[in-house]
Amino acid sequence: MRKSLAQDRAAELDNAVNAVKYYRDLLDDITARLTAATETIKTMEIQHRELMMVNQQLVDELQKFKQLNGKQQ
């Protein structure tokens, strides 16, 4: 009986260790995905700022063109 109880406890402990490993691996994967997503967002924010600057330059050029075009008529 004592041997059976020890075997049951050992099995419970093994199950707990396996569960901890499973969730640790899951958290590691989620952490890696979150890190990658955060880096992607940072890159996209930089690209967005750059595109906003280019857009503003184009708007400025268009306004100059409209002003010159209006003066010629």
PyMOL Python script that loads the backbone (N, CA, C, O; Angstrom):
from pymol import cmd

cmd.read_pdbstr("""\
ATOM      1  N   MET A   1       0.831  -1.188   0.000  1.00  0.00           N
ATOM      2  CA  MET A   1       0.000   0.000   0.000  1.00  0.00           C
ATOM      3  C   MET A   1       0.874   1.250   0.000  1.00  0.00           C
ATOM      4  O   MET A   1       0.611   2.218  -0.714  1.00  0.00           O
ATOM      5  N   ARG A   2       1.914   1.202   0.816  1.00  0.00           N
ATOM      6  CA  ARG A   2       2.812   2.351   0.893  1.00  0.00           C
ATOM      7  C   ARG A   2       3.510   2.564  -0.451  1.00  0.00           C
ATOM      8  O   ARG A   2       3.734   3.702  -0.862  1.00  0.00           O
ATOM      9  N   LYS A   3       3.851   1.474  -1.131  1.00  0.00           N
ATOM     10  CA  LYS A   3       4.494   1.548  -2.434  1.00  0.00           C
ATOM     11  C   LYS A   3       3.540   2.152  -3.460  1.00  0.00           C
ATOM     12  O   LYS A   3       3.955   2.950  -4.300  1.00  0.00           O
ATOM     13  N   SER A   4       2.283   1.779  -3.397  1.00  0.00           N
ATOM     14  CA  SER A   4       1.270   2.300  -4.311  1.00  0.00           C
ATOM     15  C   SER A   4       1.066   3.803  -4.088  1.00  0.00           C
ATOM     16  O   SER A   4       0.927   4.561  -5.047  1.00  0.00           O
ATOM     17  N   LEU A   5       1.050   4.220  -2.843  1.00  0.00           N
ATOM     18  CA  LEU A   5       0.908   5.639  -2.522  1.00  0.00           C
ATOM     19  C   LEU A   5       2.100   6.416  -3.053  1.00  0.00           C
ATOM     20  O   LEU A   5       1.938   7.513  -3.588  1.00  0.00           O
ATOM     21  N   ALA A   6       3.294   5.861  -2.912  1.00  0.00           N
ATOM     22  CA  ALA A   6       4.501   6.522  -3.417  1.00  0.00           C
ATOM     23  C   ALA A   6       4.463   6.601  -4.935  1.00  0.00           C
ATOM     24  O   ALA A   6       4.864   7.607  -5.520  1.00  0.00           O
ATOM     25  N   GLN A   7       3.983   5.542  -5.570  1.00  0.00           N
ATOM     26  CA  GLN A   7       3.870   5.558  -7.031  1.00  0.00           C
ATOM     27  C   GLN A   7       2.847   6.596  -7.489  1.00  0.00           C
ATOM     28  O   GLN A   7       3.059   7.296  -8.479  1.00  0.00           O
ATOM     29  N   ASP A   8       1.748   6.685  -6.764  1.00  0.00           N
ATOM     30  CA  ASP A   8       0.723   7.686  -7.100  1.00  0.00           C
ATOM     31  C   ASP A   8       1.274   9.102  -6.955  1.00  0.00           C
ATOM     32  O   ASP A   8       1.034   9.961  -7.803  1.00  0.00           O
ATOM     33  N   ARG A   9       2.005   9.334  -5.887  1.00  0.00           N
ATOM     34  CA  ARG A   9       2.603  10.658  -5.668  1.00  0.00           C
ATOM     35  C   ARG A   9       3.632  10.971  -6.747  1.00  0.00           C
ATOM     36  O   ARG A   9       3.714  12.099  -7.232  1.00  0.00           O
ATOM     37  N   ALA A  10       4.412   9.965  -7.114  1.00  0.00           N
ATOM     38  CA  ALA A  10       5.420  10.158  -8.162  1.00  0.00           C
ATOM     39  C   ALA A  10       4.744  10.479  -9.491  1.00  0.00           C
ATOM     40  O   ALA A  10       5.216  11.332 -10.244  1.00  0.00           O
ATOM     41  N   ALA A  11       3.648   9.800  -9.774  1.00  0.00           N
ATOM     42  CA  ALA A  11       2.914  10.060 -11.011  1.00  0.00           C
ATOM     43  C   ALA A  11       2.325  11.469 -10.987  1.00  0.00           C
ATOM     44  O   ALA A  11       2.369  12.172 -11.997  1.00  0.00           O
ATOM     45  N   GLU A  12       1.777  11.889  -9.854  1.00  0.00           N
ATOM     46  CA  GLU A  12       1.236  13.245  -9.725  1.00  0.00           C
ATOM     47  C   GLU A  12       2.333  14.283  -9.930  1.00  0.00           C
ATOM     48  O   GLU A  12       2.132  15.301 -10.593  1.00  0.00           O
ATOM     49  N   LEU A  13       3.487  14.008  -9.352  1.00  0.00           N
ATOM     50  CA  LEU A  13       4.614  14.917  -9.488  1.00  0.00           C
ATOM     51  C   LEU A  13       5.068  14.992 -10.944  1.00  0.00           C
ATOM     52  O   LEU A  13       5.344  16.077 -11.456  1.00  0.00           O
ATOM     53  N   ASP A  14       5.144  13.850 -11.604  1.00  0.00           N
ATOM     54  CA  ASP A  14       5.505  13.837 -13.026  1.00  0.00           C
ATOM     55  C   ASP A  14       4.501  14.634 -13.856  1.00  0.00           C
ATOM     56  O   ASP A  14       4.877  15.395 -14.748  1.00  0.00           O
ATOM     57  N   ASN A  15       3.228  14.445 -13.549  1.00  0.00           N
ATOM     58  CA  ASN A  15       2.190  15.191 -14.272  1.00  0.00           C
ATOM     59  C   ASN A  15       2.339  16.692 -14.041  1.00  0.00           C
ATOM     60  O   ASN A  15       2.194  17.488 -14.969  1.00  0.00           O
ATOM     61  N   ALA A  16       2.625  17.064 -12.817  1.00  0.00           N
ATOM     62  CA  ALA A  16       2.803  18.489 -12.505  1.00  0.00           C
ATOM     63  C   ALA A  16       4.015  19.053 -13.236  1.00  0.00           C
ATOM     64  O   ALA A  16       3.958  20.158 -13.774  1.00  0.00           O
ATOM     65  N   VAL A  17       5.111  18.297 -13.256  1.00  0.00           N
ATOM     66  CA  VAL A  17       6.325  18.734 -13.953  1.00  0.00           C
ATOM     67  C   VAL A  17       6.034  18.894 -15.448  1.00  0.00           C
ATOM     68  O   VAL A  17       6.453  19.873 -16.064  1.00  0.00           O
ATOM     69  N   ASN A  18       5.323  17.937 -16.019  1.00  0.00           N
ATOM     70  CA  ASN A  18       4.976  18.026 -17.437  1.00  0.00           C
ATOM     71  C   ASN A  18       4.073  19.223 -17.723  1.00  0.00           C
ATOM     72  O   ASN A  18       4.234  19.899 -18.740  1.00  0.00           O
ATOM     73  N   ALA A  19       3.132  19.481 -16.833  1.00  0.00           N
ATOM     74  CA  ALA A  19       2.236  20.627 -17.014  1.00  0.00           C
ATOM     75  C   ALA A  19       3.017  21.935 -16.929  1.00  0.00           C
ATOM     76  O   ALA A  19       2.791  22.847 -17.724  1.00  0.00           O
ATOM     77  N   VAL A  20       3.930  22.029 -15.974  1.00  0.00           N
ATOM     78  CA  VAL A  20       4.751  23.227 -15.840  1.00  0.00           C
ATOM     79  C   VAL A  20       5.595  23.434 -17.093  1.00  0.00           C
ATOM     80  O   VAL A  20       5.704  24.557 -17.585  1.00  0.00           O
ATOM     81  N   LYS A  21       6.190  22.366 -17.611  1.00  0.00           N
ATOM     82  CA  LYS A  21       6.989  22.464 -18.829  1.00  0.00           C
ATOM     83  C   LYS A  21       6.129  22.916 -20.003  1.00  0.00           C
ATOM     84  O   LYS A  21       6.542  23.770 -20.788  1.00  0.00           O
ATOM     85  N   TYR A  22       4.943  22.348 -20.122  1.00  0.00           N
ATOM     86  CA  TYR A  22       4.025  22.733 -21.211  1.00  0.00           C
ATOM     87  C   TYR A  22       3.713  24.231 -21.154  1.00  0.00           C
ATOM     88  O   TYR A  22       3.827  24.933 -22.159  1.00  0.00           O
ATOM     89  N   TYR A  23       3.320  24.710 -19.975  1.00  0.00           N
ATOM     90  CA  TYR A  23       2.955  26.123 -19.854  1.00  0.00           C
ATOM     91  C   TYR A  23       4.164  27.043 -19.968  1.00  0.00           C
ATOM     92  O   TYR A  23       4.038  28.162 -20.465  1.00  0.00           O
ATOM     93  N   ARG A  24       5.321  26.596 -19.521  1.00  0.00           N
ATOM     94  CA  ARG A  24       6.539  27.384 -19.678  1.00  0.00           C
ATOM     95  C   ARG A  24       6.867  27.533 -21.166  1.00  0.00           C
ATOM     96  O   ARG A  24       7.198  28.627 -21.622  1.00  0.00           O
ATOM     97  N   ASP A  25       6.776  26.440 -21.917  1.00  0.00           N
ATOM     98  CA  ASP A  25       7.016  26.489 -23.359  1.00  0.00           C
ATOM     99  C   ASP A  25       6.000  27.390 -24.049  1.00  0.00           C
ATOM    100  O   ASP A  25       6.337  28.148 -24.958  1.00  0.00           O
ATOM    101  N   LEU A  26       4.758  27.296 -23.603  1.00  0.00           N
ATOM    102  CA  LEU A  26       3.701  28.141 -24.172  1.00  0.00           C
ATOM    103  C   LEU A  26       4.003  29.618 -23.911  1.00  0.00           C
ATOM    104  O   LEU A  26       3.868  30.447 -24.811  1.00  0.00           O
ATOM    105  N   LEU A  27       4.406  29.943 -22.701  1.00  0.00           N
ATOM    106  CA  LEU A  27       4.747  31.324 -22.366  1.00  0.00           C
ATOM    107  C   LEU A  27       5.975  31.810 -23.130  1.00  0.00           C
ATOM    108  O   LEU A  27       6.025  32.963 -23.557  1.00  0.00           O
ATOM    109  N   ASP A  28       6.951  30.945 -23.302  1.00  0.00           N
ATOM    110  CA  ASP A  28       8.138  31.315 -24.084  1.00  0.00           C
ATOM    111  C   ASP A  28       7.748  31.640 -25.524  1.00  0.00           C
ATOM    112  O   ASP A  28       8.239  32.608 -26.106  1.00  0.00           O
ATOM    113  N   ASP A  29       6.863  30.825 -26.093  1.00  0.00           N
ATOM    114  CA  ASP A  29       6.400  31.059 -27.460  1.00  0.00           C
ATOM    115  C   ASP A  29       5.638  32.376 -27.554  1.00  0.00           C
ATOM    116  O   ASP A  29       5.855  33.159 -28.479  1.00  0.00           O
ATOM    117  N   ILE A  30       4.755  32.618 -26.605  1.00  0.00           N
ATOM    118  CA  ILE A  30       3.976  33.855 -26.608  1.00  0.00           C
ATOM    119  C   ILE A  30       4.896  35.065 -26.448  1.00  0.00           C
ATOM    120  O   ILE A  30       4.696  36.095 -27.091  1.00  0.00           O
ATOM    121  N   THR A  31       5.894  34.935 -25.595  1.00  0.00           N
ATOM    122  CA  THR A  31       6.853  36.020 -25.390  1.00  0.00           C
ATOM    123  C   THR A  31       7.607  36.324 -26.680  1.00  0.00           C
ATOM    124  O   THR A  31       7.794  37.488 -27.035  1.00  0.00           O
ATOM    125  N   ALA A  32       8.037  35.283 -27.375  1.00  0.00           N
ATOM    126  CA  ALA A  32       8.755  35.484 -28.636  1.00  0.00           C
ATOM    127  C   ALA A  32       7.854  36.147 -29.671  1.00  0.00           C
ATOM    128  O   ALA A  32       8.286  37.042 -30.398  1.00  0.00           O
ATOM    129  N   ARG A  33       6.616  35.710 -29.734  1.00  0.00           N
ATOM    130  CA  ARG A  33       5.667  36.313 -30.695  1.00  0.00           C
ATOM    131  C   ARG A  33       5.388  37.776 -30.351  1.00  0.00           C
ATOM    132  O   ARG A  33       5.312  38.627 -31.238  1.00  0.00           O
ATOM    133  N   LEU A  34       5.238  38.057 -29.066  1.00  0.00           N
ATOM    134  CA  LEU A  34       4.982  39.430 -28.645  1.00  0.00           C
ATOM    135  C   LEU A  34       6.175  40.322 -28.950  1.00  0.00           C
ATOM    136  O   LEU A  34       6.005  41.457 -29.396  1.00  0.00           O
ATOM    137  N   THR A  35       7.373  39.822 -28.715  1.00  0.00           N
ATOM    138  CA  THR A  35       8.583  40.584 -29.021  1.00  0.00           C
ATOM    139  C   THR A  35       8.660  40.887 -30.514  1.00  0.00           C
ATOM    140  O   THR A  35       8.963  42.012 -30.910  1.00  0.00           O
ATOM    141  N   ALA A  36       8.385  39.883 -31.335  1.00  0.00           N
ATOM    142  CA  ALA A  36       8.413  40.075 -32.790  1.00  0.00           C
ATOM    143  C   ALA A  36       7.338  41.077 -33.223  1.00  0.00           C
ATOM    144  O   ALA A  36       7.592  41.937 -34.066  1.00  0.00           O
ATOM    145  N   ALA A  37       6.152  40.966 -32.651  1.00  0.00           N
ATOM    146  CA  ALA A  37       5.071  41.885 -32.999  1.00  0.00           C
ATOM    147  C   ALA A  37       5.417  43.316 -32.578  1.00  0.00           C
ATOM    148  O   ALA A  37       5.126  44.265 -33.306  1.00  0.00           O
ATOM    149  N   THR A  38       6.027  43.468 -31.423  1.00  0.00           N
ATOM    150  CA  THR A  38       6.421  44.790 -30.948  1.00  0.00           C
ATOM    151  C   THR A  38       7.455  45.404 -31.885  1.00  0.00           C
ATOM    152  O   THR A  38       7.367  46.590 -32.206  1.00  0.00           O
ATOM    153  N   GLU A  39       8.421  44.625 -32.322  1.00  0.00           N
ATOM    154  CA  GLU A  39       9.431  45.127 -33.263  1.00  0.00           C
ATOM    155  C   GLU A  39       8.786  45.510 -34.592  1.00  0.00           C
ATOM    156  O   GLU A  39       9.149  46.522 -35.192  1.00  0.00           O
ATOM    157  N   THR A  40       7.840  44.709 -35.048  1.00  0.00           N
ATOM    158  CA  THR A  40       7.128  45.026 -36.289  1.00  0.00           C
ATOM    159  C   THR A  40       6.368  46.342 -36.151  1.00  0.00           C
ATOM    160  O   THR A  40       6.376  47.165 -37.066  1.00  0.00           O
ATOM    161  N   ILE A  41       5.724  46.536 -35.025  1.00  0.00           N
ATOM    162  CA  ILE A  41       4.981  47.781 -34.789  1.00  0.00           C
ATOM    163  C   ILE A  41       5.928  48.975 -34.779  1.00  0.00           C
ATOM    164  O   ILE A  41       5.623  50.016 -35.362  1.00  0.00           O
ATOM    165  N   LYS A  42       7.069  48.828 -34.123  1.00  0.00           N
ATOM    166  CA  LYS A  42       8.039  49.929 -34.097  1.00  0.00           C
ATOM    167  C   LYS A  42       8.502  50.278 -35.505  1.00  0.00           C
ATOM    168  O   LYS A  42       8.597  51.452 -35.861  1.00  0.00           O
ATOM    169  N   THR A  43       8.790  49.254 -36.306  1.00  0.00           N
ATOM    170  CA  THR A  43       9.212  49.484 -37.689  1.00  0.00           C
ATOM    171  C   THR A  43       8.110  50.173 -38.478  1.00  0.00           C
ATOM    172  O   THR A  43       8.372  51.097 -39.248  1.00  0.00           O
ATOM    173  N   MET A  44       6.888  49.723 -38.286  1.00  0.00           N
ATOM    174  CA  MET A  44       5.758  50.320 -39.012  1.00  0.00           C
ATOM    175  C   MET A  44       5.514  51.773 -38.574  1.00  0.00           C
ATOM    176  O   MET A  44       5.127  52.610 -39.390  1.00  0.00           O
ATOM    177  N   GLU A  45       5.735  52.063 -37.313  1.00  0.00           N
ATOM    178  CA  GLU A  45       5.587  53.438 -36.841  1.00  0.00           C
ATOM    179  C   GLU A  45       6.608  54.348 -37.513  1.00  0.00           C
ATOM    180  O   GLU A  45       6.286  55.470 -37.904  1.00  0.00           O
ATOM    181  N   ILE A  46       7.834  53.862 -37.644  1.00  0.00           N
ATOM    182  CA  ILE A  46       8.875  54.646 -38.323  1.00  0.00           C
ATOM    183  C   ILE A  46       8.490  54.869 -39.780  1.00  0.00           C
ATOM    184  O   ILE A  46       8.596  55.985 -40.288  1.00  0.00           O
ATOM    185  N   GLN A  47       8.045  53.818 -40.451  1.00  0.00           N
ATOM    186  CA  GLN A  47       7.623  53.941 -41.845  1.00  0.00           C
ATOM    187  C   GLN A  47       6.448  54.904 -41.969  1.00  0.00           C
ATOM    188  O   GLN A  47       6.380  55.686 -42.917  1.00  0.00           O
ATOM    189  N   HIS A  48       5.534  54.850 -41.024  1.00  0.00           N
ATOM    190  CA  HIS A  48       4.379  55.743 -41.044  1.00  0.00           C
ATOM    191  C   HIS A  48       4.813  57.197 -40.948  1.00  0.00           C
ATOM    192  O   HIS A  48       4.328  58.052 -41.690  1.00  0.00           O
ATOM    193  N   ARG A  49       5.745  57.474 -40.012  1.00  0.00           N
ATOM    194  CA  ARG A  49       6.247  58.842 -39.870  1.00  0.00           C
ATOM    195  C   ARG A  49       6.921  59.316 -41.160  1.00  0.00           C
ATOM    196  O   ARG A  49       6.719  60.447 -41.602  1.00  0.00           O
ATOM    197  N   GLU A  50       7.724  58.432 -41.753  1.00  0.00           N
ATOM    198  CA  GLU A  50       8.406  58.785 -42.999  1.00  0.00           C
ATOM    199  C   GLU A  50       7.391  59.060 -44.113  1.00  0.00           C
ATOM    200  O   GLU A  50       7.541  60.020 -44.869  1.00  0.00           O
ATOM    201  N   LEU A  51       6.383  58.235 -44.210  1.00  0.00           N
ATOM    202  CA  LEU A  51       5.362  58.433 -45.236  1.00  0.00           C
ATOM    203  C   LEU A  51       4.553  59.706 -44.992  1.00  0.00           C
ATOM    204  O   LEU A  51       4.149  60.383 -45.937  1.00  0.00           O
ATOM    205  N   MET A  52       4.322  60.022 -43.734  1.00  0.00           N
ATOM    206  CA  MET A  52       3.617  61.265 -43.409  1.00  0.00           C
ATOM    207  C   MET A  52       4.453  62.472 -43.848  1.00  0.00           C
ATOM    208  O   MET A  52       3.900  63.456 -44.339  1.00  0.00           O
ATOM    209  N   MET A  53       5.767  62.408 -43.678  1.00  0.00           N
ATOM    210  CA  MET A  53       6.640  63.502 -44.107  1.00  0.00           C
ATOM    211  C   MET A  53       6.629  63.626 -45.628  1.00  0.00           C
ATOM    212  O   MET A  53       6.544  64.731 -46.165  1.00  0.00           O
ATOM    213  N   VAL A  54       6.714  62.493 -46.318  1.00  0.00           N
ATOM    214  CA  VAL A  54       6.669  62.525 -47.781  1.00  0.00           C
ATOM    215  C   VAL A  54       5.327  63.080 -48.247  1.00  0.00           C
ATOM    216  O   VAL A  54       5.273  63.878 -49.183  1.00  0.00           O
ATOM    217  N   ASN A  55       4.265  62.667 -47.606  1.00  0.00           N
ATOM    218  CA  ASN A  55       2.940  63.167 -47.952  1.00  0.00           C
ATOM    219  C   ASN A  55       2.865  64.679 -47.766  1.00  0.00           C
ATOM    220  O   ASN A  55       2.313  65.385 -48.610  1.00  0.00           O
ATOM    221  N   GLN A  56       3.415  65.171 -46.669  1.00  0.00           N
ATOM    222  CA  GLN A  56       3.397  66.609 -46.421  1.00  0.00           C
ATOM    223  C   GLN A  56       4.210  67.350 -47.479  1.00  0.00           C
ATOM    224  O   GLN A  56       3.813  68.423 -47.934  1.00  0.00           O
ATOM    225  N   GLN A  57       5.334  66.782 -47.865  1.00  0.00           N
ATOM    226  CA  GLN A  57       6.143  67.402 -48.922  1.00  0.00           C
ATOM    227  C   GLN A  57       5.368  67.455 -50.239  1.00  0.00           C
ATOM    228  O   GLN A  57       5.420  68.450 -50.961  1.00  0.00           O
ATOM    229  N   LEU A  58       4.661  66.390 -50.537  1.00  0.00           N
ATOM    230  CA  LEU A  58       3.863  66.368 -51.759  1.00  0.00           C
ATOM    231  C   LEU A  58       2.719  67.376 -51.705  1.00  0.00           C
ATOM    232  O   LEU A  58       2.410  68.026 -52.704  1.00  0.00           O
ATOM    233  N   VAL A  59       2.105  67.500 -50.560  1.00  0.00           N
ATOM    234  CA  VAL A  59       1.033  68.491 -50.397  1.00  0.00           C
ATOM    235  C   VAL A  59       1.606  69.893 -50.578  1.00  0.00           C
ATOM    236  O   VAL A  59       0.997  70.731 -51.242  1.00  0.00           O
ATOM    237  N   ASP A  60       2.769  70.150 -49.994  1.00  0.00           N
ATOM    238  CA  ASP A  60       3.407  71.457 -50.142  1.00  0.00           C
ATOM    239  C   ASP A  60       3.723  71.753 -51.608  1.00  0.00           C
ATOM    240  O   ASP A  60       3.481  72.860 -52.090  1.00  0.00           O
ATOM    241  N   GLU A  61       4.264  70.757 -52.313  1.00  0.00           N
ATOM    242  CA  GLU A  61       4.570  70.937 -53.735  1.00  0.00           C
ATOM    243  C   GLU A  61       3.300  71.183 -54.536  1.00  0.00           C
ATOM    244  O   GLU A  61       3.287  72.019 -55.439  1.00  0.00           O
ATOM    245  N   LEU A  62       2.249  70.471 -54.216  1.00  0.00           N
ATOM    246  CA  LEU A  62       0.984  70.657 -54.918  1.00  0.00           C
ATOM    247  C   LEU A  62       0.434  72.062 -54.677  1.00  0.00           C
ATOM    248  O   LEU A  62      -0.088  72.691 -55.598  1.00  0.00           O
ATOM    249  N   GLN A  63       0.547  72.550 -53.459  1.00  0.00           N
ATOM    250  CA  GLN A  63       0.075  73.900 -53.167  1.00  0.00           C
ATOM    251  C   GLN A  63       0.897  74.930 -53.942  1.00  0.00           C
ATOM    252  O   GLN A  63       0.335  75.890 -54.469  1.00  0.00           O
ATOM    253  N   LYS A  64       2.215  74.748 -54.020  1.00  0.00           N
ATOM    254  CA  LYS A  64       3.055  75.660 -54.803  1.00  0.00           C
ATOM    255  C   LYS A  64       2.659  75.624 -56.272  1.00  0.00           C
ATOM    256  O   LYS A  64       2.572  76.663 -56.927  1.00  0.00           O
ATOM    257  N   PHE A  65       2.421  74.422 -56.783  1.00  0.00           N
ATOM    258  CA  PHE A  65       2.019  74.270 -58.177  1.00  0.00           C
ATOM    259  C   PHE A  65       0.692  74.977 -58.435  1.00  0.00           C
ATOM    260  O   PHE A  65       0.530  75.660 -59.447  1.00  0.00           O
ATOM    261  N   LYS A  66      -0.250  74.810 -57.520  1.00  0.00           N
ATOM    262  CA  LYS A  66      -1.554  75.467 -57.679  1.00  0.00           C
ATOM    263  C   LYS A  66      -1.399  76.982 -57.640  1.00  0.00           C
ATOM    264  O   LYS A  66      -2.058  77.695 -58.397  1.00  0.00           O
ATOM    265  N   GLN A  67      -0.530  77.476 -56.759  1.00  0.00           N
ATOM    266  CA  GLN A  67      -0.319  78.916 -56.674  1.00  0.00           C
ATOM    267  C   GLN A  67       0.308  79.440 -57.967  1.00  0.00           C
ATOM    268  O   GLN A  67      -0.123  80.471 -58.483  1.00  0.00           O
ATOM    269  N   LEU A  68       1.311  78.748 -58.494  1.00  0.00           N
ATOM    270  CA  LEU A  68       1.946  79.175 -59.744  1.00  0.00           C
ATOM    271  C   LEU A  68       0.970  79.089 -60.908  1.00  0.00           C
ATOM    272  O   LEU A  68       0.936  79.971 -61.767  1.00  0.00           O
ATOM    273  N   ASN A  69       0.194  78.049 -60.932  1.00  0.00           N
ATOM    274  CA  ASN A  69      -0.777  77.851 -61.997  1.00  0.00           C
ATOM    275  C   ASN A  69      -1.858  78.921 -61.944  1.00  0.00           C
ATOM    276  O   ASN A  69      -2.330  79.387 -62.981  1.00  0.00           O
ATOM    277  N   GLY A  70      -2.246  79.307 -60.747  1.00  0.00           N
ATOM    278  CA  GLY A  70      -3.275  80.358 -60.596  1.00  0.00           C
ATOM    279  C   GLY A  70      -2.752  81.733 -61.000  1.00  0.00           C
ATOM    280  O   GLY A  70      -3.522  82.545 -61.514  1.00  0.00           O
ATOM    281  N   LYS A  71      -1.481  82.017 -60.786  1.00  0.00           N
ATOM    282  CA  LYS A  71      -0.881  83.310 -61.140  1.00  0.00           C
ATOM    283  C   LYS A  71      -0.701  83.452 -62.629  1.00  0.00           C
ATOM    284  O   LYS A  71      -0.740  84.563 -63.157  1.00  0.00           O
ATOM    285  N   GLN A  72      -0.500  82.330 -63.323  1.00  0.00           N
ATOM    286  CA  GLN A  72      -0.253  82.382 -64.761  1.00  0.00           C
ATOM    287  C   GLN A  72      -1.543  82.672 -65.539  1.00  0.00           C
ATOM    288  O   GLN A  72      -1.488  83.183 -66.658  1.00  0.00           O
ATOM    289  N   GLN A  73      -2.666  82.360 -64.972  1.00  0.00           N
ATOM    290  CA  GLN A  73      -3.926  82.555 -65.706  1.00  0.00           C
ATOM    291  C   GLN A  73      -4.471  83.947 -65.546  1.00  0.00           C
ATOM    292  O   GLN A  73      -5.523  84.266 -66.102  1.00  0.00           O
TER     293      GLN A  73
END
""", "prot")
cmd.dss("prot")
cmd.show_as("cartoon", "prot")
cmd.util.cbc("prot")
cmd.orient("prot")
